[in-house]
Amino acid sequence: MNTKVENDNETTLKRLYWHSRRGMLELDLLLLPFARDDLSSCDNRTLEKYRYLLEQEDQDLFVWLTGREEAPDPVLREIVALVLECALKRRSE
């Protein structure tokens, strides 16, 4: 039973990584490292927030992740902040 949960989680992470590939360099530079390096340590609630973020249009993601505009939804603002925090942490390492 534990193996099934691990497999389901691994499948979820792989899907989220795949959906993080947006084809826009600026988004890929933020989302792919986050999906690759940070998602595995996130709880299910955060994974759902990230999935919700990925459902948004690329143009919206771009302005939110570059700080040009604030996301209209508090859930989106929270996950955008987490992605950016992790990106900053990676740069300082």
C-alpha positions, 0 to 999 in steps of 0.5 A: 500500500505504501508503494502505491502512495509513493507511485501516485506521488511520483506520477503527480510530481512528473505530471506537474513537472511536465505541465511546468514546461510552458515554452516561454523562457522566462517562465521555464527558468522559474517553473521548471527548477521549482517543479524539479527541485522543490515540489517533492518537499511540498505537502498535498495542499501546496501541490494543489495550489501549484496545479491551480497556478499551472491552469492559468494563462502564460501571459498572466503567469508572466506578469505575476512571476516577474512582479509586474502585477499581483495575482488577483487570487490570494491562493495564486499570490501565495504560490507565486511567492513560494516559486519566487522565494525558491528561485531566490534561494537557488540563486544565492546558493 
